[in-house]
Structure formats: C-alpha cells, structure tokens
Amino acid sequence: MWPSPSPATRSSSMSDGASSVSGFSMASIARQTQFATSVRDSSPSNHISSPPKAESPLGILVVGLGGANGTTMLAGILANKLNIDWHGPKGEPMTPNYYGCITQLDSRGVHGGVGYRNVIRGLADANKCAVGGWDIRSDKPGDALLKAQILDYDLVRQVQGEMNKIKLFRGLYDPRFIGSSQHETATYILTEQEAKSDAEALKCLRADIRYFKWKNGITGHTTVIWSASVEPNSDLVTRIQTGEELLQAIEMSEDERGGPLPPSLMYATAAVLEGCSFVNGGSQNTLACPGLAALAQRHAGIYCLGTDFKAGQTKFKTAAVEYIRTMGLTPKVIASSNHLGNNDMRNLASEKAASSAKLKVKHDIFSPWEEQDLDHKVSIMFTPFINDDKRDFVEYTSLGFLGQVHTMVTYTRASDSVLCVPLMIDVAVWCDFFSERKWPYELVAKALAYLFKVPEGAAKGVDPGFFRQMEELRVQVMAADGKAYVSSPEKGITPRLGENRPRIGSMSVEWVIPRNAGIICAGLGCVDMQLNQATGGDGGEGIETFEGETSIGGGRYGHSLLRFVPSLPSSLIVLRLTNSRIMNAKKSLPS
Ligand SMILES: NC(=O)c1ccc[n+]([C@@H]2O[C@H](COP(=O)([O-])OP(=O)(O)OC[C@H]3O[C@@H](n4cnc5c(N)ncnc54)[C@H](O)[C@@H]3O)[C@@H](O)[C@H]2O)c1
C-alpha cells in the first residue's frame, strides 16, 4: 500500500477582479484562463472536497515554472488562448501560433507529414490546458518573463500582468543540487518546518499536485515536467531498485540511506504517486533510478520519460548524421560548440558536476550507431550578453568514396526556450493521449524518444536518427489510435508512410508492410473477395507483384478507410484508400 498524503489545505489568493492592462480586459481573461493559482495556506480548510471552479482536459505542472522555459510556455499558451496580436521588433504585425508543436498543428501537403491535430481525433488542445508549477525564486512569472528577454516586448507587456497573477507553488530546495549562482535567489521554498524530512516534503509536493488537479478540474492526464536547473548526477538513485525501496528510502534519514535524495527524484515520486507522468527535461540522471520506473509501472498509463529535452543543436545533429550515414559515408569528426547566456547556462557555469551531467548526455547521443573512432566533441560557452539567443556551430567531417573527405558546417541561431517549449507542450499532450489508451510503458518510451537526448528505459539504445525516431512516433501513435498496428523496424516491420505513399491514378494509398509478410488489401469489396477465397480472375485492378509480393484480385468498392488490427504485434496492417479503384494483393500474414 502506498503512503497516503496529508490532506491538502489550500486556498486561492488570486484576485479574480477586473483590472485593465494594455489591450485586453483582465475580467475576460480571468474567466478564460485556467492557470494554477494556489498558495500554500496554513488555514485548515479542505478545499479538495468541494467542486472545482473550472474544468480542463489536460494538466501541465512545471518544476521551474518561473524559468525561461516555464515563463515562455505560459506566455505562449496565454497568447494563443486569448488570440493576442502584437508587433515584432521592427513593428511588423504578429499573431500567435503553435509552430513547433506537432500535436497542435495540422498535417499539410500532398504527402502529409507535419502535425497530428487533424490526423488523430481527440488530441488535447493546448489552449484548454491548465498550467501550474513550482519555483524556488520569488519573481512573479510575468516579471521573470520580462527579465529573461526572450519574447518580443510588445507581447510580453500584454501578458505580464496576467502572468503575474499566477501563484507558483514553493519549490523543494537543496543547495547541494544546484549551482552556487542560484543560491541567493532561492528564497521561495518549502520551509524547514514543512520539509523537515523527505517524507514530509513528499507529502507537500503531493498535496500541491492534488490541489492543482482539483482547482483546475483536470479531466484528463497531468504531466509533471522537470524544467528546473540541471542537478549534479546522483549515484544513490541508481541503487534504488524497486518501488518499495524508493518509498523506504524517502522514509529514511540521510544517514540511514547513505546520502541525500535529489529534489528531482522527490518531484518525480510525488508525480507518480498522484497518477501523473513525469518528464525529465534536465540532464541529471533522475530516471536512472530503477525504483522510479518500477513505481510508475504499477499502474497503466503513467510514464517516466527523459532524459534532457532534445530541442536544438542535438536534434539537428541526429538528422545530419543520419543523412551522412544513409548516404553511405563514414562520419569521423563531429566538432560542435554552442554559446548562450541564459540562467540555465549560468547554473551550469557555477556547478561543475551539473555541467558534467549536461556534457555526458550530449556526448552519449550517437553511441547506438557504434561508429568506430567517431570523434564527437561538444563545447559549451557561457556568454551572458546574448542571453537566451543561442548560437551553435557544428562541423561534420566524413569519409566518402575512396576515403575522400567530405565536410559540412551548420550554424543555427534561435532562442533556446522557443526551441524547447513546443516539446514541453507536446510531451504533455502525448502523455495524455497514450495514458488514455493505457499504451504500454515501453512503447511510449520508444514513441517519445525523439524528444530526448538520451531516451531512457525501453527506449535506451534506440536508433538516434531523427527520422527513424519520428517514424517510430508515427507508428506508435497510429497503432494506439487503432489506425494501424505496426511493431518497430527491429521486429521485422518496414513501415512505409508519408513520403513513400504511392499515387495510383487518383487513388492514394498508405501502407505498412511486414518484411516477411505480404499485403492484405484494400477496400471492402476486396475483403469480401478474400473472405470468399477469391483468386484473381476478372478483378482487373489487381497487381501481379508488389515489391516481390504476389497478389490476388479484388473488388471495386474501396471507398473507405479499412482498419485491420491484428492481435499479434508482428503482424499488421492497414491500407488507407481514397478511391474506388483499388490495388489489391495478398499473402499470408506471419503467424
Ligand atoms: N531551453 C532549452 O532549449 C533546453 C533544452 C534542453 C534542456 N533544457 C533544460 O531545461 C531546464 C530549464 O531550462 P531554462 O532555460 O528554463 O532554465 P532557467 O534557469 O531559466 O529555469 C530554471 C528554473 O528552475 C528553478 N528551480 C531550480 N531548482 C528548482 C527546484 N528544486 N524546484 C523548483 N524550481 C527550481 C529556478 O529557480 C529557475 O527559475 C534546464 O534543466 C535545461 O538544461 C533546456
């Protein structure tokens, strides 16, 4: 039996009253926004027993909500939710969007691709999500956003007041797990009295999560995202093997267990115990704790995912090196540097153990490719003047035909947080999507590997290639949605989607074919014929071979989306047909 939390005793201090701020009415905003607005309150009233004020289909709780990522996310969702217009740096008119969030964008173009919003029905709408979280700094979120100098000022000034109304939860702080540059500002924290032991601190965090869910009337899944400063790695977490051991470790004193538990593990445990998923966007080894994964897996639909968001330079590297390898070249040297001056870098610069954790995950990304003598170097420089406006350089040197040298250079300049926030929104929407379907823990880890520099758990060692990972996402999403079930390429399946979709006359077909199996057709008429043991003949549209597969004839009635979801993971598949003229082919599926 898991320990039960202390009753939450909260009240809201947010004023719902109307006030007016540049360009839009606070009264209407107060009605529309569903951001978390709680404060820790010593009064003993138990609000959780009364009905919530609002309802929201999705919860996002961010550890480090007052940071660059957290405040950029709040501003972005608010701008979209309220459809705020603003002027860019040169006075150009700007409108909000969710570019970069593939769960919020439609698929587009003849071959599809891009987003999933119109592909998967029922994906949570980010405009309706509730956002809350913790920080250890006392800055109000709107003021913190202004200070961080990330977004256009004309947008910031319009959201600042509303964001300042959002009350963050006070964070769990341990100076041993954060750079010295952050110590002075760490004043907004659980008191020694509240967090007099880890067990008590856990109760506080659990109560925060419960309060957030209640206050916002969360009807779907809530995901807790670590977007706080990188911690040093902890050896202790790797030694906690089971869920029971993890809970016992939290009950023990530091002396009994042999060291401190990192705050990230405490938040993660609280999340899991409250039925939320936990995502580690930082580079510390929180998810190297087998006990945490074991605890999460006690209940279907709770995921622990990480490590370290793969937002910018690393993500592009995985696409570029995949390209080099796919061309048959041999990568020899990847020499990269990036520089920026935001608070995350300030923390890394002041805490050597944390920057080692960051560099370790960056170095590790290519290991599954087992390229011999691949010299992969990464250097990070702290340059305060350019703040969050990160620049990165990468030079790729490879060997081509007859050992001749092939060199490419890339340069990227973009706001670090603007790159990262779409991943935070998407991961919460995906967790909600998979959780609702109770999709297996291991498959979700593989599906969402594209979001992390070093995917954990079952996703450890997956192909790091960007396009391979996006393909795995698509395969799992479609399968979880009942559109097609395809196992991963390692299991002998060759998914052929998107770009490979052929056009036959005006007919468009998508398919996925097991390597050792064949194709099952296509359209209801065809199914009828197959059921009737049809063998071709006058079908007319039947093809004779298809990449070596033999075929049989079929019918003319393929006006539908045919779903064929076999129970065995290694078999499959679906053809999507948009015209009555159908190709058909058949061979037995693997048993
Ligand atoms: N921005 C990106 O592109 C990117 C990419 C990958 C990973 N990350 C990671 O995301 C995290 C956040 O990045 P950022 O740029 O927003 O950093 P930031 O320094 O601006 O924000 C971190 C926030 O976390 C707070 N914090 C620290 N310890 C805390 C604790 N124990 N409890 C609650 N709050 C705590 C800090 O006060 C700060 O406000 C970092 O770990 C960073 O390495 C960022």
The ligand as a Tripos MOL2 file, in Angstrom:
@<TRIPOS>MOLECULE
LIG
   44    48     1     0     0
SMALL
NO_CHARGES

@<TRIPOS>ATOM
      1 N1         15.8550   25.6280  -23.3530 N.am      1 LIG1
      2 C1         16.3120   24.5610  -23.9630 C.2       1 LIG1
      3 O1         16.4750   24.5300  -25.1670 O.2       1 LIG1
      4 C2         16.5920   23.3400  -23.1680 C.ar      1 LIG1
      5 C3         16.8950   22.1910  -23.8540 C.ar      1 LIG1
      6 C4         17.1280   21.0370  -23.1450 C.ar      1 LIG1
      7 C5         17.0460   21.0530  -21.7800 C.ar      1 LIG1
      8 N2         16.7740   22.1920  -21.1180 N.ar      1 LIG1
      9 C6         16.7160   22.1460  -19.6670 C.3       1 LIG1
     10 O2         15.5120   22.6980  -19.1960 O.3       1 LIG1
     11 C7         15.7390   23.2170  -17.8880 C.3       1 LIG1
     12 C8         15.1720   24.6160  -17.8010 C.3       1 LIG1
     13 O3         15.8540   25.4900  -18.6710 O.3       1 LIG1
     14 P1         15.6160   27.0640  -18.5200 P.3       1 LIG1
     15 O4         16.3680   27.6960  -19.6190 O.co2     1 LIG1
     16 O5         14.1900   27.3490  -18.3310 O.co2     1 LIG1
     17 O6         16.3930   27.3360  -17.1360 O.3       1 LIG1
     18 P2         16.1520   28.5230  -16.0880 P.3       1 LIG1
     19 O7         17.3680   28.5750  -15.2500 O.co2     1 LIG1
     20 O8         15.7270   29.7630  -16.7570 O.co2     1 LIG1
     21 O9         14.9190   27.9990  -15.2370 O.3       1 LIG1
     22 C9         15.0360   27.0350  -14.2630 C.3       1 LIG1
     23 C10        14.1140   27.4080  -13.1200 C.3       1 LIG1
     24 O10        14.1030   26.3160  -12.2100 O.3       1 LIG1
     25 C11        14.0460   26.8480  -10.9130 C.3       1 LIG1
     26 N3         14.4600   25.8000   -9.9820 N.ar      1 LIG1
     27 C12        15.6980   25.3280   -9.7640 C.ar      1 LIG1
     28 N4         15.6640   24.3240   -8.8670 N.ar      1 LIG1
     29 C13        14.3660   24.1500   -8.5220 C.ar      1 LIG1
     30 C14        13.6940   23.2650   -7.6480 C.ar      1 LIG1
     31 N5         14.3670   22.3740   -6.9240 N.pl3     1 LIG1
     32 N6         12.3620   23.3530   -7.5480 N.ar      1 LIG1
     33 C15        11.6670   24.2710   -8.2690 C.ar      1 LIG1
     34 N7         12.2560   25.1410   -9.1110 N.ar      1 LIG1
     35 C16        13.5950   25.0770   -9.2350 C.ar      1 LIG1
     36 C17        14.9580   28.0580  -10.9890 C.3       1 LIG1
     37 O11        14.7160   28.9590   -9.9440 O.3       1 LIG1
     38 C18        14.5990   28.6210  -12.3540 C.3       1 LIG1
     39 O12        13.5680   29.5700  -12.2700 O.3       1 LIG1
     40 C19        17.2260   23.1080  -17.6300 C.3       1 LIG1
     41 O13        17.4840   21.9380  -16.9110 O.3       1 LIG1
     42 C20        17.7880   22.9890  -19.0200 C.3       1 LIG1
     43 O14        19.0480   22.3580  -19.0620 O.3       1 LIG1
     44 C21        16.5300   23.3460  -21.7720 C.ar      1 LIG1
@<TRIPOS>BOND
     1     1     2 1
     2     2     3 2
     3     2     4 1
     4     4     5 ar
     5     4    44 ar
     6     5     6 ar
     7     6     7 ar
     8     7     8 ar
     9     8     9 1
    10     8    44 ar
    11     9    10 1
    12     9    42 1
    13    10    11 1
    14    11    12 1
    15    11    40 1
    16    12    13 1
    17    13    14 1
    18    14    15 2
    19    14    16 1
    20    14    17 1
    21    17    18 1
    22    18    19 2
    23    18    20 1
    24    18    21 1
    25    21    22 1
    26    22    23 1
    27    23    24 1
    28    23    38 1
    29    24    25 1
    30    25    26 1
    31    25    36 1
    32    26    27 ar
    33    26    35 ar
    34    27    28 ar
    35    28    29 ar
    36    29    30 ar
    37    29    35 ar
    38    30    31 1
    39    30    32 ar
    40    32    33 ar
    41    33    34 ar
    42    34    35 ar
    43    36    37 1
    44    36    38 1
    45    38    39 1
    46    40    41 1
    47    40    42 1
    48    42    43 1
@<TRIPOS>SUBSTRUCTURE
     1 LIG1         1 GROUP 0 **** ****
